[in-house]
Amino acid sequence: MKKHFASVMACILICTMLLASCGEPTPTTQPGTNVPTTAATQTAPVSTGEPEEVPDIPAPDDLGFDGQELTILVWKAAGRNTVNDNDDFFDEADAETMSGQAVYEAGIERQRILEDKYGITINVVVTSDKVSEKYSNAYNSGDVAWDIIAPVINDVPSLLMTNSIMELGNLDYLDITKTYWDRGLTDALAIDGKSYILSGDISTMDEETNICVAYNRTLGEECGIDPFPYIEKGEWTMDVMYELAKKVTKDLDGGGVMDKNDRYGIGHQYGSGTILLQGSGELYAKLNEDGVPELTLNNARVHDILEKLSEIYNDKQATGLLPGVYASWSELNSAMVAGKICFRPANIYNLMEYLLMEDEFTVLPMPKYEKEQDEYHHLVLTNGCIGYCVPASTDRTEFISIMLEELAYYGRKLITPAYYESYISARLTTDQKTAEMFDIIFATKTWDLGYVFDWGGMKAVLTQAMESGGFSSKYDTVKDKAQSAMEESYNAIHEAIN
């Protein structure tokens, strides 16, 4: 789903200038945080130039929801406490640390609107426990206390195998064709043509766990490189990034050996570098027209892409790797902040670590493999992204489906613009190029069925191929295992849901 970042950013910049001209405080950000220091953030709906879509639901007075409670179980990563880590739903414990943050205030405003509009109470249960296990235990005991659950997407297959979550088609007023829902996810996981999990403007987690290339623009300009003309022409490729990276890499201390004290065009890791494969438009697996999964890695193009990535990632005159050059992600990110890395493939969440940079930085799309590739692709990291599901045991389908529609609709009106204004623009340069880059990234989200299931340990094989080449022979060692694992999980899900 395209969220029209450029239009949003243009409106934000206009609003900021108007506020400044009226003597009102404008949102600023403390170094190293994403917390605005004023509450002046604009969370009003932002026009994208398109007709606003609204839920097709009855009027509140016709529904009789007065006095009902909506209870939502949401996963939050342990040890993380920034505004989007609990996916735009907040419990009472968040108020002390998050009050005044734009996304938090927008989330609370959404809740207040729905409570007042329908005469209901919304209860949010935030947990760092594994939501799929917590829910399964409750479901098996017949004691489900939640109307909506938000597990990590990679954990959803276990719920499909037990048929313990509801097919979205059984939710009376839910309309996944609305643009505030992300059809990419529902379609990618629609085994046998049946969808069970939601993402979209209901939250910003699918933005936070989307990927990009973090780019130190100051360093790039100092080294005489410019990736933007390539992007504008649709020619931003792995080869282009590689050539630019080699121009940046330098032995800063003159020691003759490249180490963490030197400067690199690219900083990354073999295992995480596999996201560049999806950036090329390839997937681990996808559903055929009958909704049956098929493995899609065993082709000549994948082999060529991985050989290219192996060349790039093993070239010490272009790439500083973890492990090797850097002992930890913390050390790699510190090098990025210190201006010693120019390009860093990363998820959007990582960008908040770079607010300490003195250099100007922005984002770029993931590079294509070849310039003839139709479009850019950006994998959503479903091992850290949550989706929304409904317990199969509920008899409140009318109520829940209307609440889901309203949560997504008001998420688009309130949370999405707040996220853009204070959570993205606070991190990055607020110029038109940055806006255009986010337009590309968020318009080309990719959901990989095989990344969710990882049948036969395919990701590990890709990592090995990036490290030492020879993908075809390495894949041959696991393809039968992967095929068998895929068939086993598909058969289990097929039997459970039919």
N, C-alpha and C positions, 0 to 999 in steps of 0.2 A: 504494500500500500504506500503510495506516494504521499508525503506529508507537506510538500511544497515549502521546503525550508527557505528558499530564497525569498518568497513572498512574506513569510513570517518574519525573516530577519529584516526585510525592508520596513515592515510596519514597526518592528521593535526600534529600529534606529530613529524613525520618525517620532515615535512616542518619547524616546529618550531625549531628543532635541527639544521637543515641546515642553517636557517637564523641566529641563534645564532653563529654558527661556522664561518659565513662570516662577523660577526661584525654588522649585521643589527639589528635594534630594533625589538623586538617581542611584540605582542599585550599584554597589561596588562589591568587590570580593576581596577578602583577606588573603594574602599570599599563602599558597598551599592548601586552601580550602575551597569549597564551592558554596560558602554561606554568604549571601548578601548581607551587608551591614545595615541596610534599611529595609523597611517593609513596603517600599514604594513600587515594588515590582508590579507590572501590569499583567493581570491574569484574565483580562477580558477576552472574549472570542476574537480571533484574528482572521480577517477575511483572506481567502485564497483566490478570490475571483470566481469561484464556482458556487452553484446553488448549495445551500446548506442541507445536508441530509438529516432527517429527524426520524426517530423510531416510529413505526406504525403500531401504536398501542392505544388502548382505550383511555379516556380521560380518568384521572385519579378518582373522581367522585363515583364513577361507574364500577370501580374495582373492589371497594370495601376492604382495603388493606390496613385500615386503622388498627393500631395496636400490635401489628405483626412485627417479628424480629427477623432480620437477615444476619446470618452469622457466616463469616468468611475466614477460612484457615489459610494463612499465607506464609510461605517460607522466607526466611531471612538468613543470609550467610552468617555464621558465628564469627564474632570478632570484627565485623564490619558495621559501621554505624552512620554512613553518609546517607543523604536524603533518599536515594533511589534503591537502597539495598533491600527494603521490604516492599518494593514494587508499588509504591504510591498508595498503599493502605497502611494505616498507622494505628498503634494502640496507645494507651495512656502514657506508657513509659517513654514514648517518643517526644512528648510535648516539651519536656525540659530542654532537650538538646536540639530540637528541630524547629521550635517556634520561631517564626520570622522568615524561615526559608521558603522561597516561592513555591516550590513543588509541594512541600508539606502543607502550606496554607491553601494551595489549590485543592489538594486531596481532602483536607478538612472541610473546605467550602463545598466540594462535591457531596460529601456525606451529609452536610447540614441541609443542602437543597433537597436531597432525596428524602431525608427524614421529615422535613416540613411538608414537602409536596404530597407525600403518601401517608403521613401520620405513623411512620414506622420507626424502629430503632435499628441501627446498624452496629453490630458487634464484630470487631476485628480481633482475631487471635493470631499473633505473630509468633513464629517458632523457628528455631534453628535446627530442630529435629528434622529428619527426613519425612516430608509430608506424606509421601506415598505409603510408607510403613505405618505412620501414625493413623492414616486414614484406613488402611487395610485392616489393621487390628480392630478399629472401631466398627468397620463394616462387617467383619467376620463375627463380631460379638453382638451384632444387631443394635449397636448403640452409637449411631452416627449423629453428632451434634452440630454439623455444619451444613449449610445450604450450598456453598461454593467452596471448592478447594483449589489451591494453587501450588501444585508440585513442580519440581524441576522437570522439564520436558523429557529428558532422557530417562526418567523414571516412569513415564506414563505407560510404556509397553507392559509392565507388570500388572497395571490396572486393567489394561485391555484383555490380558490373558485370563483374568478372573471375571470379566464382564461386570466390573463393579462401578463403572462410570457410565453416564447416560449418553446415548447417541444424540447429537445436537438436533437432529431432525425431529426429536420427540419433545423439544422445548417450544411451546405454543407460539410465542411471539418473537423468538430469536430469528434474526434475519442476517445471516453471515454474508449476504451480498452487499450490505451497507459498507461504505468506504471506511467507517471507523473500525471495521474488523479486518484482520489480515488473512486473506484467502490463501496466501502462500503456505501458511502453516496448516490450516485445516485441510487443504488439498494434498500437501506432501505426506500427511499421515492418515489419509482417508483409505485405510485398508478395506478392501471389498467395497469401496465407494462410500464408506460410512465415516463420518467425522465425529471426534469426541473432545477436541481440545481447542481452546481459543487464545488468540493474541490480537493485539491491535491497540487502539487508543485507550483501552481500559487501563493500560499501564505504559511505562516507558522502558520496561525491562528489555524489550526486544530492540530498542535503540541502544541501550547501555551495553548489551552483549553482542551488538553488531560489530563488524570489523572495519578497519580503515588502515591507512598508512599515516602515522604521525610524522610530520615533516618540520624540521628546523629550518624555517625560511631564512632567517638571518645567516645561518651557516651556509645554506645553499647559495645565497647571493654573494657572500664573501668568496666562495669557491668558483663563482662564475657559472653556476648551473641554474636552469629554470625548467621545472617539469610542466608548468601550466600550459604552454603552447601545445605540447604533446597531448595533454588531456583534452584541450579544446578541439583538437582534430580527431579525437578518438584513437590516438596512436600511443597512449601511455601503456607500454608493454614491459614484460620482465627484462627484455634486453635493454630497453631505454633506462629503466631504473638501475640496472647493473652498470651500464656505461657511466651514468651520472655518479653512482656510488664510488666507482674507481677514481673519479676526479676529486672526490672529497677525502678519501682515505689518505692518511699521512702519518709517518713516523715522527711524532711531535718531539720526542726527547732525543732523537738521533741515535738511539741505542742499537739500531740494526735489527731488532726483533720486535715484531708487533705484539703489544700487550695492552692491558687495560688503561695504560697511561696515554695511549695513542688515539687517533681519531679514525672513525670508520664511517663509510657511507651507509652501511646497513648494520643494525644491531638486532639480533634475534636468536632463535633456537631451532634446531632441526624439527623437534616434535610439534612446535607451534607453527612452523613454516608450512605445514601441510595445508593451512588455510589458503595458501596461494593456489593450490590445485582447484578448490572450489571457485576461486577468483577467476580461473580460466574457463569456468563454465562446466567443469566436470564434477560428477557426484559419485559418492561411494555406491549408492543404490537409489532407485526410484521406482514408483509404481507404474505398471503398465495400464492400458486402457480399461482393464478389468479390475484394477485396484489390487493387483498381486505384485509383490516386490520382486525386483530383478537387480542383480549385481551389474554395475556399469563400468567397473574400473579396467577390465581386461581388454584394452584397445591400444592401438599404436600411438594415438595422440597423448594418452596418459603417460605412456612410456617416455615419449619425447619431452613432455612437460617436466617430469621428475628428473630426467637427465639434465635439463637446463637448470632446475633448482639445485641439483647437486653441484653443478659447476659454480653457481653463484654463491652458495652457502659454504663451499669449501675453498673459496678464494680469499685468502687473508688480506689481499690488496683491495677488498671490497667489503667484507663482512666480518664483524666481531661477534663471536658465538658464545652462547651459554649452553653447556659448560665449555671451558677452554679459555677464552679471553676473560670472561666474567664468571665469577663463582656462584652468583645468585641473581635472581630477578632484581633484587634490591640494588645490587651493584650495577647491573645493566641500566636500570632506570636512572640511577644516579649519574651515570655517564651521559645519558640523554639530557638530563637537566643541566649538566655541566657543559653542554655544547660539543660533546665528543662523538655524537651519533647524529646522522642527518635524517635517515629514513628508519622508522621503527614500525613494522606491521604490528597492529595491536587492536584490542577491542576498545570501544568508545570509553568504557569505564576507566581504562588505564590513563586516559588523558588527564584526569584530575591530579595525577602525580606530577604532571609537568607544569603546574602553575607556578612552581618555584623558579622556572627558567627565566633568566634575564633576556635570553634571545626570544625573538618572535617565532611562534610556531603555529601551525595550522594542520589541516588534514588533507589527504589525497585519497582517491579511490584505490582499491586493490588493482594492480596492473593486470592487463590482459596477457594472454600467452602470445598471440599474434594480433597485429592491428586489424586483420580481417574479422576478428571475433565480433559478433553482433553487438554485444553490450558488456558493461562491467558487471561483476557479480560479487556479492558481499554476504558471506556466511553468517547466520545468527548462531552463536555458540550455545547450543541447546543443553550442554552439560552444566551451564550456569544460568540459563534463562528459564523462568517459570511460565506456565500456561494455565488457563482456567478451565476447570472441569466441574461437572455436576454429579453428585452421588446418584447411583442408579436406583437407590432405595427410596428416593424422595417422592412424595405425592403432591408437591407444591410447584409443579412445572410452570403454571401460569405466573405465579409470583416471582419465581427465580428468573424466568426468561425475560420478564419485564425489567427486573432489576439489572440483569446483565446488559440489556440494551441501553438502559439509562446510565449505567456506570461507564460504558464505552462512549456514549454520546457526550456526557458531561466531561469525560476524560479529554475528548477532542476539544471541547469549548474552553476548558479551564487548565487542565494539567499539561497538555501538549504545548500551548504557548508559554506557560510558565517554565517548562523544561527548556525550551529553546532560548528564552530570554536570560534566565539566571543560571542555567546549568550548562549550557553549551557556550553561549556567547561570553559568559564569565571566564571560561577557560581559554577561549581562542580569540583571534583577531576578528573583529566584526566588520569585515569588508566583503565586497561582493564575491570575490573569489572563494572565500571560505563558505559563503552561503551556497554557491554553485556546487562546491564539492559535497556538501551535505545533501543537496538535492539528488546528486548522483547516487550517493551511498544509500540513502534511505529509500530511494525509488527502486533499488535493485537488490533488495534483501533476498537471500537464498536460504532455503530450509532443506537439509539433506537427511533423508530417511536413513541412509546408511550410517551417517554420523550419529544419529540417535541410537541405533542398535549396535553398531560396531561389530557386526557379525565376523567371527573368526579372528578378531584382532587386526582388522584391516589397517587401522590408523598406525599401529606399530610397524607394519610392513612398509607403509609409505614413509615413515620416519627413517627406517633403515635404508630405504632406497635413496632418500635425500642425502643420507650420510655417506653411502658408499656406492651408489648407482646400482644398476642391474635390477630394475623393478620387475621385469617379466619373470626372471628366475625366482625372485623372492616371492612374488605373488603366486607362482605355481605351487609353492610349499603350503599355502593356506587357502587356496581357492576352493578346494573340496570341503575343507572344514567350514569355510564361510558359507558356501552353498548349503551345506547340511544344516548349519545353525540357522540360516535364513528360513529354510523350509520348515524346520522344527518350530520356530517362533510363529511363522505365518500360520501353520496348521493349528497351533494352539489358539491363536487369536481368531482364526476363521471359525473354529469349532465353538469358541466361547460366544461370539457375537452373532452367530446365525442360528 
